[in-house]
Amino acid sequence: MKLYHVSLFMLLLVSCSLSTNTEQGFSNKNITLQDNRLSPEIIWQLGRVGNVSVSPNQKTVLYTISYTDIKADKSYSDIYTIDIETAERHQITSSKLNETSVNWSPDGNKITFLSAESGSTQLWTMNTDGSGKKQITAIEGGIKGYAYSPNMQQLAFVAKVKLDDDIHDLYPDLPHANARIEDDLMYRHWDSWADGYYSHIFVAETNTNLIRDNYTDIMEGEKFDSPMAPFGGMEQINWTADSKNIAYTCKKLSGKDYAFSTNSDIYLYNIADQTTRNLTEGMPGYDINPLFSSDGKYMAWESMARDGYEADKNRLFLMDLASGEKKDLSIGFDQNVGALAWSTQNDKIWFTSNHQGPEQIYNVSIASGTINQISTGQQNYRSVYPAGEQLIATKTTMNHPAEIFAVDIETGQDKELSFANKDILAQLKLGKVESRWIATTDNKQMQTWVIYPPNFDPNKKYPTLLYCQGGPQSTVSQFWSLRWNFQLMAANGYIVVAPNRRGLPGFGQEWNEQISGDYGGQNMKDYLSAIDALAKEPFVDEDKLGAIGASYGGFSVYWLAGNHNKRFKAFVSHCGIFNFEQMYSTTEEMFFVNWDLKGAYWEKDNPLAQRSYANSPHKFVGNWDTPILVIHGQKDFRIPYTQGMAAYNSAKMRGIPARFLFFPEENHWVLSPQNGILWHREFFRWLDEHLKQ
């Protein structure tokens, strides 16, 4: 069989030589492609834009671009700026030191960043042209994040502190013993085991040349993390405008209580008297990401109402700091909010929200509570920052990785500024992306994306893939993915059908919440409605349909494998839930399964829970009749890898063609470049074997 994937060196002609000197940066900017078709190797070599921020004078955009050296299996980032008025771009650094957490100093005179140049990750600063690099901290063990106070007289930073004993503390005479002793839940999270260390916030004066000591742990002795694991960052920590207080996000629970709860709060630490108070006490769901107005009057934050429900409506809350009054600025707005940013005049808050597929830009008036939609069209705006009479935003589409755009506040029209991938994208032929509305079995209309192969010919018949989204509450939006990339699937000759089935945000809270307690129910009918509608098209080969997905999408594939009535000829499930009882007993964040499955499998008098467990995919294995590729990572603690092993073993024992792709070093995702490329090669090898031959 002829494989599509070929050697990187046959695929790409690098037209510039790159030094391996550690002082020389790495870039894929000047690559010339030998083929106009998207490939995994090209995806991994595209520049990834990040760390976007606007200078305090709102004249310059600061950002990073990361490029991947596939041969070295590493990515390297450098710092860039854009003059907003002239759109001129400047590269500020060129090294393999990987500057991260890049930002402006509050006065705009310095660029701040984290670097491991000194041997551990520390805070550095430099002039805005890249000169005058200076190390600011020398904290033992390094730091994970930082935030200068607005007056720049103090620095908050995040570092790990050890508060729990391990076996070698308990038994120092057994230095070679290797074991764990657990007495409660949440002993591991996402892809890491609890190690006795906690992320704490420290405060130091900035009037010394190098901060080594003389700092204060504002959470001293507390066995809690801020930012919250596993994905929280410095957006969860912020200074008040007067530099007198630090607000931080924390879930001050432990063990079983932590595992079953989403009740995080925002705490305010007073620098002068070293006291802490809970600003969101009595609000039981997630309360995160405090953001203060520059006039010192208000704090905005993101809030969910219900404890234990991680996919509850994400609301925009406002607190009057003088009176303590709280109000929901998003009441009546049947969508989630995110990426909050105060306007320059403090009269409104900018945010992004998913609406029927794409992520758009909105603002809300502080005075009236009126919400206005600024942008339209098929794109995802993922962040937004005011810059004079316009906005600076990062944007993706299914045809385009993240880039920086200037957005006109009045018209919502945007223009690209960063152009990190302009030259490579100009060499590619991409497929058309179409939005369709498809009728469901309960007479609803479901938005569905259809992605066509490049050079699509309506007179031909194409193998077609049903994409099953994960989450489960995660919109099929205009994202660009290193793994679930629809344009890459289209480039391999497949039509992709990606429905926003029941249980996804952006279509109202009722649509989003329907899935809880109904795994294997209406959302599965929605999947089949989408693929059945497209199978009627003359250009879809209804004898060559496949279903693919990860996480909840992986569960969906397992469930469809036992309930598809011979629609599909191939399945691919990545990190999917196979056995609900096993999942409930082995996952880490118990609030997820407890809410969505509506309880434990031993609750025999709980009809909602029992309905969930009756729809566990492993109970339908007797109906499996279709080849399946199972993929899983050993460090996946959200859906433990034994779920994938059980599904694969079951298929093989039933005599069904099956393959198991196992990554010992990956978690719920596939993060390393070479593993990512291998993932795609096996993904398409399997589909081509069963849908093209």
FIBA-305747 format. One record per residue (C-alpha): x, y, z. Coordinates in steps of 0.25 Angstrom, whole numbers, padded with zeros to 4 digits, always signed. Layout:
BEGIN
XYZ
...
//
This chain:
BEGIN
+0000+0000+0000
+0005+0014-0003
+0005+0023+0009
+0002+0037+0008
+0012+0041+0019
+0027+0042+0015
+0040+0047+0021
+0040+0061+0026
+0053+0063+0017
+0046+0058+0005
+0034+0067+0008
+0040+0080+0011
+0052+0088+0005
+0058+0097+0015
+0063+0109+0008
+0071+0115+0019
+0081+0108+0028
+0079+0109+0043
+0091+0110+0053
+0090+0100+0065
+0098+0110+0074
+0090+0112+0086
+0090+0127+0084
+0084+0125+0070
+0068+0124+0070
+0061+0114+0062
+0050+0117+0052
+0042+0110+0041
+0039+0124+0034
+0046+0121+0021
+0041+0107+0017
+0038+0104+0003
+0028+0093+0001
+0028+0082-0010
+0013+0080-0009
+0002+0089-0007
-0005+0079+0002
-0006+0080+0017
+0002+0069+0025
+0005+0066+0039
+0019+0071+0037
+0015+0084+0032
+0005+0086+0044
+0015+0084+0054
+0025+0094+0047
+0015+0105+0046
+0018+0117+0056
+0009+0117+0069
+0006+0131+0073
+0005+0133+0088
+0007+0142+0100
-0001+0154+0094
-0002+0167+0101
-0003+0182+0098
+0006+0192+0104
+0001+0202+0115
+0001+0213+0105
-0007+0204+0095
+0003+0206+0084
+0010+0193+0083
+0007+0178+0083
+0016+0169+0090
+0015+0154+0086
+0023+0141+0084
+0024+0131+0073
+0028+0117+0075
+0034+0108+0065
+0036+0093+0065
+0049+0086+0062
+0043+0073+0058
+0057+0066+0057
+0060+0071+0071
+0046+0068+0076
+0046+0082+0083
+0039+0095+0081
+0046+0109+0083
+0040+0122+0085
+0045+0137+0082
+0039+0150+0086
+0033+0160+0075
+0026+0173+0075
+0017+0180+0066
+0015+0195+0064
+0000+0197+0064
+0000+0210+0056
+0010+0205+0045
+0008+0190+0046
+0023+0189+0046
+0028+0176+0052
+0041+0174+0060
+0047+0161+0065
+0053+0165+0079
+0060+0152+0083
+0066+0141+0075
+0071+0129+0084
+0068+0115+0088
+0065+0120+0103
+0050+0119+0101
+0045+0132+0108
+0031+0129+0114
+0021+0137+0122
+0025+0150+0114
+0018+0163+0117
+0020+0178+0119
+0025+0184+0132
+0013+0193+0137
+0020+0206+0133
+0023+0200+0119
+0038+0203+0120
+0042+0188+0121
+0038+0174+0115
+0037+0164+0126
+0039+0149+0124
+0042+0136+0130
+0055+0129+0126
+0063+0117+0131
+0076+0123+0126
+0082+0123+0140
+0079+0109+0142
+0065+0110+0148
+0053+0117+0143
+0054+0132+0148
+0048+0146+0145
+0056+0154+0135
+0054+0168+0129
+0060+0175+0117
+0058+0188+0109
+0047+0188+0099
+0057+0187+0088
+0063+0174+0094
+0075+0180+0100
+0079+0181+0115
+0075+0168+0119
+0075+0166+0135
+0071+0155+0144
+0061+0159+0155
+0059+0147+0164
+0068+0136+0169
+0058+0128+0176
+0062+0114+0180
+0055+0103+0171
+0050+0114+0161
+0037+0121+0160
+0024+0118+0151
+0018+0131+0149
+0019+0146+0154
+0011+0159+0154
+0017+0173+0157
+0009+0182+0166
+0003+0194+0158
+0013+0204+0165
+0024+0194+0162
+0029+0194+0176
+0025+0180+0179
+0026+0166+0172
+0016+0155+0174
+0022+0141+0169
+0017+0127+0169
+0026+0116+0174
+0025+0102+0180
+0026+0099+0195
+0026+0085+0201
+0016+0083+0212
+0014+0068+0212
+0023+0057+0216
+0027+0046+0206
+0031+0032+0210
+0046+0036+0211
+0042+0046+0222
+0034+0036+0229
+0044+0025+0227
+0058+0032+0225
+0065+0018+0228
+0059+0013+0215
+0065+0022+0204
+0063+0013+0193
+0048+0010+0195
+0039+0014+0184
+0024+0014+0188
+0013+0023+0191
+0004+0023+0203
-0010+0030+0201
-0021+0033+0211
-0031+0041+0203
-0035+0044+0189
-0029+0054+0178
-0015+0047+0180
-0013+0050+0165
-0018+0060+0155
-0018+0061+0140
-0004+0055+0138
+0003+0057+0151
+0003+0050+0164
+0002+0058+0177
+0016+0060+0182
+0014+0068+0195
+0017+0081+0188
+0007+0093+0187
+0007+0105+0178
+0007+0118+0187
+0008+0132+0184
+0019+0140+0190
+0021+0155+0191
+0035+0163+0191
+0039+0177+0190
+0046+0181+0177
+0056+0191+0183
+0067+0180+0183
+0076+0176+0171
+0073+0162+0172
+0061+0156+0179
+0067+0143+0187
+0059+0144+0200
+0052+0154+0208
+0038+0150+0202
+0025+0147+0209
+0017+0134+0206
+0003+0140+0206
-0003+0125+0208
+0007+0121+0218
+0004+0107+0223
-0008+0105+0214
-0009+0092+0207
-0016+0098+0195
-0011+0103+0181
-0012+0116+0174
-0013+0116+0163
-0022+0104+0163
-0017+0091+0156
-0016+0086+0146
-0018+0098+0136
-0019+0111+0144
-0009+0122+0141
-0006+0136+0145
-0020+0140+0140
-0025+0135+0154
-0016+0145+0161
-0017+0160+0161
-0013+0173+0168
-0023+0183+0172
-0021+0197+0165
-0015+0203+0177
-0005+0192+0179
-0009+0190+0193
-0016+0176+0191
-0015+0163+0183
-0027+0155+0179
-0025+0141+0176
-0033+0129+0172
-0033+0116+0181
-0041+0104+0184
-0039+0103+0199
-0043+0088+0200
-0035+0075+0201
-0036+0060+0198
-0050+0055+0195
-0057+0069+0197
-0047+0075+0186
-0050+0063+0177
-0065+0065+0177
-0066+0080+0177
-0064+0092+0168
-0065+0102+0179
-0053+0111+0176
-0053+0125+0182
-0046+0139+0180
-0038+0143+0192
-0033+0157+0195
-0019+0158+0203
-0016+0171+0209
-0001+0174+0208
-0001+0184+0220
-0008+0175+0231
-0005+0162+0224
-0020+0158+0225
-0028+0150+0215
-0043+0150+0213
-0052+0143+0204
-0059+0152+0194
-0068+0141+0188
-0072+0134+0200
-0086+0128+0199
-0084+0126+0183
-0083+0111+0182
-0078+0109+0168
-0065+0113+0161
-0061+0127+0163
-0048+0131+0156
-0040+0141+0149
-0041+0154+0157
-0039+0167+0148
-0039+0181+0154
-0043+0194+0147
-0032+0204+0147
-0040+0214+0155
-0040+0204+0166
-0055+0204+0167
-0059+0190+0162
-0055+0175+0161
-0060+0167+0150
-0059+0152+0150
-0064+0139+0144
-0074+0131+0152
-0082+0118+0151
-0094+0117+0160
-0095+0102+0164
-0084+0094+0171
-0080+0081+0165
-0084+0085+0151
-0071+0089+0143
-0079+0092+0130
-0089+0102+0137
-0092+0115+0130
-0080+0124+0131
-0085+0137+0136
-0079+0151+0137
-0080+0157+0151
-0076+0170+0156
-0073+0175+0170
-0074+0189+0175
-0061+0189+0184
-0066+0201+0193
-0080+0195+0196
-0077+0180+0193
-0089+0179+0185
-0089+0168+0174
-0097+0167+0161
-0098+0158+0149
-0095+0166+0137
-0098+0154+0128
-0112+0151+0134
-0122+0148+0122
-0110+0145+0113
-0111+0131+0109
-0096+0129+0106
-0083+0127+0113
-0073+0138+0115
-0058+0138+0115
-0045+0146+0113
-0050+0158+0121
-0043+0172+0118
-0047+0185+0124
-0049+0197+0114
-0039+0209+0115
-0050+0217+0121
-0055+0206+0131
-0069+0208+0126
-0070+0194+0119
-0064+0181+0119
-0060+0173+0107
-0061+0158+0106
-0062+0147+0096
-0074+0137+0095
-0077+0125+0086
-0090+0128+0078
-0095+0116+0069
-0081+0111+0066
-0071+0123+0065
-0065+0131+0077
-0069+0146+0075
-0065+0159+0082
-0075+0166+0091
-0076+0177+0102
-0085+0180+0113
-0088+0194+0119
-0085+0195+0134
-0096+0206+0135
-0107+0199+0127
-0103+0184+0126
-0106+0185+0111
-0098+0174+0104
-0094+0177+0089
-0088+0168+0079
-0076+0174+0072
-0072+0163+0062
-0079+0154+0052
-0074+0143+0043
-0067+0129+0044
-0056+0131+0053
-0051+0129+0068
-0047+0141+0075
-0039+0135+0087
-0034+0148+0094
-0037+0163+0093
-0030+0176+0098
-0034+0190+0096
-0024+0199+0088
-0029+0213+0086
-0040+0213+0076
-0038+0198+0072
-0037+0185+0079
-0025+0175+0078
-0030+0161+0077
-0024+0147+0074
-0032+0139+0064
-0033+0125+0058
-0041+0118+0047
-0042+0104+0042
-0033+0109+0031
-0023+0117+0039
-0015+0116+0052
-0015+0127+0063
-0011+0141+0058
-0012+0155+0064
-0023+0164+0058
-0027+0179+0059
-0042+0179+0061
-0050+0192+0058
-0059+0195+0069
-0070+0201+0061
-0071+0191+0049
-0065+0178+0055
-0056+0177+0043
-0042+0172+0045
-0028+0173+0039
-0017+0163+0041
-0004+0169+0048
+0005+0157+0052
+0006+0149+0039
+0014+0138+0046
+0010+0127+0035
+0007+0136+0023
+0017+0130+0014
+0015+0115+0017
-0001+0117+0017
+0001+0123+0003
+0007+0110-0002
-0005+0102+0003
-0018+0098-0004
-0029+0097+0007
-0043+0092+0006
-0056+0099+0007
-0063+0100+0021
-0078+0100+0021
-0088+0102+0032
-0101+0095+0031
-0113+0093+0039
-0119+0079+0040
-0132+0075+0046
-0131+0065+0058
-0140+0054+0062
-0147+0063+0072
-0149+0074+0062
-0138+0083+0066
-0128+0090+0057
-0114+0086+0059
-0102+0094+0053
-0092+0085+0046
-0079+0088+0040
-0075+0081+0027
-0061+0082+0022
-0058+0078+0008
-0045+0073+0002
-0037+0083-0007
-0040+0082-0021
-0054+0076-0017
-0061+0070-0029
-0076+0069-0027
-0077+0058-0037
-0068+0049-0029
-0071+0041-0017
-0063+0043-0004
-0060+0035+0008
-0066+0043+0020
-0063+0044+0034
-0073+0047+0046
-0065+0055+0056
-0070+0053+0070
-0066+0065+0079
-0060+0063+0093
-0063+0071+0106
-0074+0067+0106
-0078+0082+0107
-0068+0088+0097
-0073+0094+0085
-0069+0090+0071
-0064+0104+0067
-0054+0110+0058
-0042+0104+0064
-0029+0101+0058
-0023+0088+0065
-0010+0081+0064
-0017+0068+0065
-0032+0068+0061
-0029+0077+0049
-0041+0077+0040
-0033+0082+0028
-0022+0071+0030
-0033+0061+0029
-0039+0068+0016
-0025+0068+0010
-0025+0053+0012
-0037+0052+0003
-0048+0051+0014
-0061+0060+0015
-0062+0063+0030
-0076+0065+0037
-0075+0072+0050
-0088+0074+0057
-0091+0083+0069
-0099+0072+0076
-0107+0073+0089
-0098+0076+0100
-0089+0087+0094
-0089+0102+0098
-0092+0113+0089
-0107+0109+0086
-0113+0113+0100
-0112+0106+0113
-0123+0097+0111
-0116+0091+0099
-0103+0090+0107
-0109+0083+0119
-0118+0073+0112
-0106+0063+0111
-0104+0062+0126
-0110+0049+0130
-0113+0045+0116
-0100+0039+0111
-0104+0030+0100
-0117+0037+0098
-0121+0049+0089
-0107+0054+0086
-0104+0040+0079
-0117+0042+0071
-0112+0056+0067
-0099+0049+0062
-0106+0040+0054
-0116+0051+0048
-0103+0058+0044
-0096+0047+0037
-0110+0041+0031
-0113+0055+0025
-0099+0056+0018
-0099+0042+0014
-0111+0045+0004
-0102+0055-0003
-0097+0049-0017
-0083+0052-0014
-0082+0044-0001
-0079+0030-0002
-0089+0024+0008
-0081+0011+0008
-0069+0017+0013
-0073+0025+0026
-0064+0026+0038
-0066+0031+0052
-0055+0038+0060
-0053+0045+0073
-0046+0047+0086
-0049+0047+0101
-0065+0048+0101
-0063+0047+0086
-0056+0034+0088
-0067+0029+0097
-0076+0033+0086
-0069+0025+0076
-0069+0013+0086
-0084+0015+0088
-0087+0016+0073
-0078+0003+0070
-0089-0004+0077
-0101+0004+0072
-0098+0008+0058
-0107-0002+0050
-0095-0004+0040
-0094+0011+0036
-0079+0011+0038
-0067+0003+0033
-0056+0009+0042
-0055+0015+0056
-0044+0023+0063
-0045+0025+0078
-0035+0033+0085
-0035+0033+0101
-0049+0029+0101
-0058+0025+0112
-0061+0010+0110
-0066+0005+0124
-0074+0015+0132
-0073+0007+0145
-0058+0007+0144
-0058+0021+0140
-0065+0026+0152
-0056+0018+0161
-0043+0022+0155
-0044+0036+0149
-0038+0048+0158
-0048+0060+0157
-0060+0053+0163
-0069+0065+0161
-0069+0062+0146
-0074+0048+0146
-0083+0050+0158
-0090+0061+0151
-0091+0056+0137
-0094+0042+0141
-0104+0047+0152
-0097+0038+0163
-0090+0025+0166
-0092+0012+0159
-0096+0006+0173
-0108+0015+0175
-0118+0005+0170
-0129+0014+0175
-0124+0025+0166
-0132+0024+0153
-0124+0035+0146
-0110+0029+0150
-0115+0015+0146
-0119+0020+0132
-0105+0025+0130
-0098+0012+0134
-0108+0004+0125
-0102+0012+0113
-0088+0009+0116
-0081+0005+0103
-0075-0008+0109
-0089-0013+0110
-0091-0013+0095
-0078-0020+0091
-0087-0032+0087
-0091-0023+0075
-0078-0019+0071
-0075-0023+0056
-0066-0012+0051
-0051-0009+0050
-0046+0000+0062
-0033+0007+0065
-0031+0010+0080
-0022+0021+0084
-0018+0024+0099
-0007+0031+0107
-0001+0024+0119
-0001+0038+0127
-0016+0040+0125
-0022+0041+0139
-0035+0047+0134
-0039+0035+0126
-0029+0024+0131
-0022+0017+0120
-0028+0003+0124
-0041+0008+0118
-0034+0008+0104
-0028-0006+0107
-0041-0012+0111
-0047-0007+0098
-0036-0012+0090
-0035-0025+0097
-0050-0027+0095
-0050-0024+0081
-0038-0034+0079
-0045-0045+0087
-0058-0043+0078
-0049-0045+0066
-0051-0031+0061
-0040-0024+0053
-0033-0015+0064
-0021-0007+0066
-0015-0001+0079
-0007+0011+0078
-0001+0014+0092
+0008+0026+0097
+0015+0023+0110
+0019+0038+0111
+0007+0045+0107
-0006+0049+0115
-0020+0052+0111
-0013+0060+0099
-0002+0057+0090
+0008+0068+0093
+0022+0064+0087
+0024+0067+0072
+0029+0053+0067
+0018+0046+0075
+0008+0056+0069
+0013+0052+0055
+0013+0038+0058
-0001+0039+0063
-0006+0045+0050
+0002+0034+0042
-0005+0023+0049
-0019+0031+0049
-0019+0032+0034
-0012+0018+0031
-0024+0012+0039
-0035+0020+0032
-0028+0018+0018
-0028+0003+0020
-0043+0002+0023
-0049+0013+0015
-0040+0014+0003
-0036+0000-0001
//
